[in-house]
Amino acid sequence: MVDATTRFFEDLQRRGYEPLLAKASGTMRIDLQEGAHTRHWLLSIDHGRLSVSQDDREADTVVGTSPALFDDIVSGREHGLAALFRGDVTVSGDARLVVQVERIFPGPPDSRGPRRRFAGEAN
Protein backbone atom coordinates (compact mmCIF):
# COMPACT_ATOMS: atom_id res chain seq x y z
CA MET A 1 0.00 0.00 0.00
CA VAL A 2 1.32 3.43 -0.96
CA ASP A 3 1.23 6.10 1.75
CA ALA A 4 -0.18 9.63 1.28
CA THR A 5 3.31 11.16 1.14
CA THR A 6 4.43 8.91 -1.71
CA ARG A 7 1.20 9.60 -3.63
CA PHE A 8 1.67 13.35 -3.10
CA PHE A 9 5.22 13.39 -4.47
CA GLU A 10 4.40 10.99 -7.33
CA ASP A 11 1.56 13.32 -8.33
CA LEU A 12 3.90 16.33 -8.31
CA GLN A 13 6.39 14.44 -10.48
CA ARG A 14 3.64 13.45 -12.95
CA ARG A 15 2.35 17.02 -13.18
CA GLY A 16 5.79 18.39 -13.92
CA TYR A 17 4.50 21.97 -13.64
CA GLU A 18 2.55 23.78 -10.93
CA PRO A 19 1.20 27.25 -11.83
CA LEU A 20 0.94 28.19 -8.13
CA LEU A 21 4.74 27.98 -8.00
CA ALA A 22 5.43 29.92 -11.22
CA LYS A 23 7.30 32.59 -9.24
CA ALA A 24 9.23 30.13 -7.06
CA SER A 25 12.64 28.59 -7.60
CA GLY A 26 14.79 26.52 -5.29
CA THR A 27 15.23 23.12 -3.75
CA MET A 28 13.44 21.75 -0.71
CA ARG A 29 14.40 18.54 1.04
CA ILE A 30 11.84 16.97 3.33
CA ASP A 31 13.39 14.73 5.99
CA LEU A 32 10.86 12.36 7.50
CA GLN A 33 12.39 11.05 10.73
CA GLU A 34 11.17 7.99 12.56
CA GLY A 35 13.56 6.70 15.18
CA ALA A 36 16.97 6.12 13.62
CA HIS A 37 15.53 6.01 10.09
CA THR A 38 15.18 9.13 7.90
CA ARG A 39 13.37 9.11 4.56
CA HIS A 40 14.20 11.96 2.18
CA TRP A 41 12.21 13.68 -0.55
CA LEU A 42 13.87 16.36 -2.69
CA LEU A 43 11.62 18.82 -4.51
CA SER A 44 13.31 20.99 -7.13
CA ILE A 45 11.33 23.98 -8.39
CA ASP A 46 12.30 26.14 -11.35
CA HIS A 47 9.61 28.76 -11.94
CA GLY A 48 6.88 26.16 -11.47
CA ARG A 49 8.65 23.27 -13.21
CA LEU A 50 8.90 20.44 -10.70
CA SER A 51 11.26 17.55 -10.23
CA VAL A 52 11.03 15.04 -7.38
CA SER A 53 13.56 12.51 -6.13
CA GLN A 54 14.49 10.76 -2.91
CA ASP A 55 18.04 12.08 -2.95
CA ASP A 56 19.73 13.10 0.29
CA ARG A 57 21.43 16.19 -1.18
CA GLU A 58 22.04 19.74 -0.06
CA ALA A 59 18.96 21.93 -0.50
CA ASP A 60 18.03 25.60 -0.13
CA THR A 61 15.44 24.60 2.48
CA VAL A 62 15.29 21.53 4.71
CA VAL A 63 12.04 20.58 6.42
CA GLY A 64 12.01 17.95 9.15
CA THR A 65 9.05 16.17 10.72
CA SER A 66 7.60 12.73 11.36
CA PRO A 67 6.21 10.58 8.53
CA ALA A 68 2.78 10.46 10.22
CA LEU A 69 2.50 14.24 10.52
CA PHE A 70 3.62 14.78 6.92
CA ASP A 71 1.01 12.23 5.77
CA ASP A 72 -1.58 14.34 7.60
CA ILE A 73 -0.30 17.53 5.97
CA VAL A 74 -0.40 16.14 2.42
CA SER A 75 -3.85 14.66 3.12
CA GLY A 76 -5.26 17.99 4.30
CA ARG A 77 -5.92 16.71 7.82
CA GLU A 78 -3.26 19.05 9.24
CA HIS A 79 -2.12 22.54 8.28
CA GLY A 80 1.63 22.66 7.63
CA LEU A 81 2.28 26.19 8.83
CA ALA A 82 0.30 25.57 12.03
CA ALA A 83 2.45 22.48 12.67
CA LEU A 84 5.56 24.62 12.08
CA PHE A 85 4.39 27.25 14.59
CA ARG A 86 3.67 24.51 17.16
CA GLY A 87 7.21 23.22 16.76
CA ASP A 88 6.16 19.89 15.21
CA VAL A 89 8.01 20.79 11.99
CA THR A 90 11.53 22.21 11.75
CA VAL A 91 12.86 24.37 8.92
CA SER A 92 16.43 25.36 8.11
CA GLY A 93 17.55 27.47 5.20
CA ASP A 94 15.22 29.64 3.11
CA ALA A 95 11.90 29.67 4.97
CA ARG A 96 10.30 31.74 2.17
CA LEU A 97 10.26 28.61 0.03
CA VAL A 98 8.19 26.83 2.70
CA VAL A 99 5.55 29.57 2.51
CA GLN A 100 5.47 29.38 -1.30
CA VAL A 101 5.25 25.56 -1.41
CA GLU A 102 2.56 25.48 1.30
CA ARG A 103 0.12 26.74 -1.36
CA ILE A 104 0.12 23.37 -3.13
CA PHE A 105 -0.92 21.36 -0.07
CA PRO A 106 -4.60 20.42 0.07
CA GLY A 107 -7.12 21.90 2.46
CA PRO A 108 -9.20 19.81 4.84
CA PRO A 109 -10.96 16.87 3.15
CA ASP A 110 -14.43 18.13 4.14
CA SER A 111 -13.88 21.76 3.09
CA ARG A 112 -15.99 23.44 0.43
CA GLY A 113 -15.21 26.59 -1.49
CA PRO A 114 -11.87 28.19 -0.66
CA ARG A 115 -9.07 25.80 0.19
CA ARG A 116 -8.61 27.16 3.70
CA ARG A 117 -11.08 28.62 6.20
CA PHE A 118 -10.39 30.14 9.59
CA ALA A 119 -12.02 28.44 12.55
CA GLY A 120 -15.00 30.42 13.70
CA GLU A 121 -15.43 32.20 10.36
CA ALA A 122 -19.05 32.67 9.34
CA ASN A 123 -20.21 30.47 6.47
Secondary structure, DSSP 4 states (H G I P E B T S, - for coil): ---HHHHHHHHHHHH-B-GGGTT-EEEEEEEEEETTEEEEEEEEEETTEEEEE------SEEEEE-HHHHHHHHHTSS-HHHHHHHTSSEEEE-HHHHHHHHTTS---TT--SSS---TT---
